[in-house]
Amino acid sequence: MLEKSENCYRITYAKINVMSHSNKKIGDMRVSGTITVKKPKGKLGILMPGLGAVATTFIAGVMAIKKGIARPFGSLTQMGTVRLGKRTDKRIPLIKDFVELPDLNNLVFGGWDIFEDNVYKSALNAGVLNKDILDKVKKDIDPIVPMKAVFDRNYVKKLQGDHVKKADTKYDYAQLLIEDIQKFKTENNCDRIAMIWCASTEVFMKPDPVHETIESFEKAMKENHPAIAPSMIYAYASIIAGVPFANGAPNLTVDIPAMIELAREKGVPIAGKDFKTGQTLMKTILAPGLKARLIGLNGWFSTNILGNRDGEVLDDPESFKTKEESKLGVLEYILQPEVYPDLYQNLYHKVRINYYPPRGDNKEGWDNIDIFGWLGYPMQIKIDFLCRDSILAAPIVLDLALFLDLAQRCGMKGIQEWLSFYFKSPICAPELYPEHDLFIQLMKLKNTLRFIKGEDLITHLGLEYYD
Ligand SMILES: NC(=O)c1ccc[n+]([C@@H]2O[C@H](COP(=O)([O-])OP(=O)(O)OC[C@H]3O[C@@H](n4cnc5c(N)ncnc54)[C@H](O)[C@@H]3O)[C@@H](O)[C@H]2O)c1
């Protein structure tokens, strides 16, 4: 049942029909309840800890797109469509129209950094976008200056900056961030805010007993416990302020029980982690294809050279370990060696990242893939991806901010697994394994959008066309 009013629409489900293309009911989901979707009124503020290469490429990019001097390639929210009903119905609206996402003109940007550079200067330093395009949006991005950061060098060894806050405890730091969020919201006249972590990768950390409950986490913050990283302080502040949070880096941040519980309690959507770009994007495109055709794998060796600040941070073995863990999990989950031992049990998977300054943000990633087919005959695939990391990451930041805002307007809270599409290490419920296959992730995302709007979910059975 669909009820519409000026500010929202409300869908009441008894159960959801799963339909095939010719509108035959082929199943149902036992979900019941009501989804009230608030319309996107006013401005959405997008706050990012870390105004480096990714964040500035995103902000300057949106400004350029608004001016009509560039196009939002790579963004599902801006260019993607969703098919509704039968294949013959020809109902294929743009996603942004279908679920009523905020217009780019209604976005406001801000963030924190340990360096004082404004977005124009930081974007010039990052060297992703050329000066030509940056000069065309200079007037819009010059005024965006970072707020003072919550930073501790013990968690990012290769960086040192003095644009940082001073407080006695980690709990106090969180309160300062909450004040920043509220001040930003008021000063920019925002209706809602979303926060996306675009700051450096922190050192590898294992879950600690203090991460178990909200109480133990808050106590640990007050005692300056080393298991509380700066990224966790931002995430905590975000959730307490009622602001959806996504983690674009591989560090342990919202993927701990205390944060998941807090997000559910406060009704805040969370997602993560580690933007899926570059080599891992390629892996999650290729590996499902090889597996689909039961092609075996003996080895997958991946190496990268990159010379941006991210590369410099990852030159520290402890930060690299965080990234390595995130990158390695992908193949294991997609290939399911326990289900296909003959094909994938002996896979040797190695990932290397080398800091090489001359390349800047223009990373080069090589993959050597040793595969085998019929009768065990070996073959090889070589990939040389001349990639631009931040060009691939920027549309992800935009999509995550708009989709997290949508989730919040729908009252969806806690882990948003339907946003796995964007992450190298998708967060999911503890009893599940993460879904890494890009195509399953996309189906999950689009079915979630259909679900939100009360449209039938789509399977790809299609037998009814041939009845
Ligand atoms: N570019 C990609 O394709 C990609 C993909 C996956 C993940 N990531 C992750 O996204 C993050 C951003 O990447 P980038 O290329 O923009 O890196 P970057 O080094 O250019 O920018 C990161 C910024 O974060 C700032 N920073 C560090 N700690 C901070 C803190 N505690 N508070 C506020 N600011 C802080 C740094 O000063 C820097 O300006 C990194 O963690 C990276 O690993 C990037």
The ligand as an SDF file (V2000), in Angstrom:
LIG
                    3D

 44 48  0  0  0  0  0  0  0  0999 V2000
   42.0520    6.7870   -4.1050 N   0  0  0  0  0  0  0  0  0  0  0  0
   41.5710    5.5940   -4.0390 C   0  0  0  0  0  0  0  0  0  0  0  0
   41.3080    4.9730   -5.0430 O   0  0  0  0  0  0  0  0  0  0  0  0
   41.3150    4.9510   -2.7280 C   0  0  0  0  0  0  0  0  0  0  0  0
   40.7590    3.6810   -2.7210 C   0  0  0  0  0  0  0  0  0  0  0  0
   40.4930    3.0600   -1.5230 C   0  0  0  0  0  0  0  0  0  0  0  0
   40.7560    3.7140   -0.3420 C   0  0  0  0  0  0  0  0  0  0  0  0
   41.3350    4.9470   -0.3640 N   0  0  0  0  0  0  0  0  0  0  0  0
   41.6340    5.5470    0.9060 C   0  0  0  0  0  0  0  0  0  0  0  0
   41.0640    6.8250    0.9610 O   0  0  0  0  0  0  0  0  0  0  0  0
   41.8520    7.6310    1.8230 C   0  0  0  0  0  0  0  0  0  0  0  0
   42.1400    8.9420    1.1190 C   0  0  0  0  0  0  0  0  0  0  0  0
   42.9750    8.7060    0.0010 O   0  0  0  0  0  0  0  0  0  0  0  0
   43.7320    9.9460   -0.6660 P   0  0  0  0  0  0  0  0  0  0  0  0
   44.3780    9.4350   -1.8950 O   0  0  0  0  0  0  0  0  0  0  0  0
   42.8260   11.1110   -0.7220 O   0  0  0  0  0  0  0  0  0  0  0  0
   44.8590   10.2210    0.4170 O   0  0  0  0  0  0  0  0  0  0  0  0
   45.5500   11.6380    0.7400 P   0  0  0  0  0  0  0  0  0  0  0  0
   46.7740   11.2800    1.5020 O   0  0  0  0  0  0  0  0  0  0  0  0
   45.6940   12.4760   -0.4760 O   0  0  0  0  0  0  0  0  0  0  0  0
   44.4810   12.3600    1.6720 O   0  0  0  0  0  0  0  0  0  0  0  0
   44.2630   11.9770    2.9770 C   0  0  0  0  0  0  0  0  0  0  0  0
   44.1930   13.2420    3.8060 C   0  0  0  0  0  0  0  0  0  0  0  0
   43.8320   12.8690    5.1270 O   0  0  0  0  0  0  0  0  0  0  0  0
   44.5060   13.7500    6.0220 C   0  0  0  0  0  0  0  0  0  0  0  0
   44.4450   13.1290    7.3360 N   0  0  0  0  0  0  0  0  0  0  0  0
   45.1630   12.1170    7.8340 C   0  0  0  0  0  0  0  0  0  0  0  0
   44.7450   11.8120    9.0730 N   0  0  0  0  0  0  0  0  0  0  0  0
   43.7330   12.6580    9.3560 C   0  0  0  0  0  0  0  0  0  0  0  0
   42.8890   12.8340   10.4790 C   0  0  0  0  0  0  0  0  0  0  0  0
   43.0010   12.0530   11.5530 N   0  0  0  0  0  0  0  0  0  0  0  0
   41.9370   13.7880   10.4290 N   0  0  0  0  0  0  0  0  0  0  0  0
   41.8010   14.5710    9.3290 C   0  0  0  0  0  0  0  0  0  0  0  0
   42.5960   14.4690    8.2490 N   0  0  0  0  0  0  0  0  0  0  0  0
   43.5370   13.5120    8.2600 C   0  0  0  0  0  0  0  0  0  0  0  0
   45.8700   13.8930    5.3910 C   0  0  0  0  0  0  0  0  0  0  0  0
   46.5090   15.0510    5.8600 O   0  0  0  0  0  0  0  0  0  0  0  0
   45.5260   13.9670    3.9110 C   0  0  0  0  0  0  0  0  0  0  0  0
   45.3560   15.2960    3.4830 O   0  0  0  0  0  0  0  0  0  0  0  0
   43.0890    6.8220    2.1710 C   0  0  0  0  0  0  0  0  0  0  0  0
   42.9320    6.1950    3.4070 O   0  0  0  0  0  0  0  0  0  0  0  0
   43.1060    5.7770    1.1040 C   0  0  0  0  0  0  0  0  0  0  0  0
   43.7590    4.5780    1.4950 O   0  0  0  0  0  0  0  0  0  0  0  0
   41.6130    5.5870   -1.5340 C   0  0  0  0  0  0  0  0  0  0  0  0
  1  2  1  0
  2  3  2  0
  2  4  1  0
  4  5  1  0
  4 44  2  0
  5  6  2  0
  6  7  1  0
  7  8  2  0
  8  9  1  0
  8 44  1  0
  9 10  1  0
  9 42  1  0
 10 11  1  0
 11 12  1  0
 11 40  1  0
 12 13  1  0
 13 14  1  0
 14 15  2  0
 14 16  1  0
 14 17  1  0
 17 18  1  0
 18 19  2  0
 18 20  1  0
 18 21  1  0
 21 22  1  0
 22 23  1  0
 23 24  1  0
 23 38  1  0
 24 25  1  0
 25 26  1  0
 25 36  1  0
 26 27  1  0
 26 35  1  0
 27 28  2  0
 28 29  1  0
 29 30  1  0
 29 35  2  0
 30 31  1  0
 30 32  2  0
 32 33  1  0
 33 34  2  0
 34 35  1  0
 36 37  1  0
 36 38  1  0
 38 39  1  0
 40 41  1  0
 40 42  1  0
 42 43  1  0
M  CHG  2   8   1  16  -1
M  END
$$$$
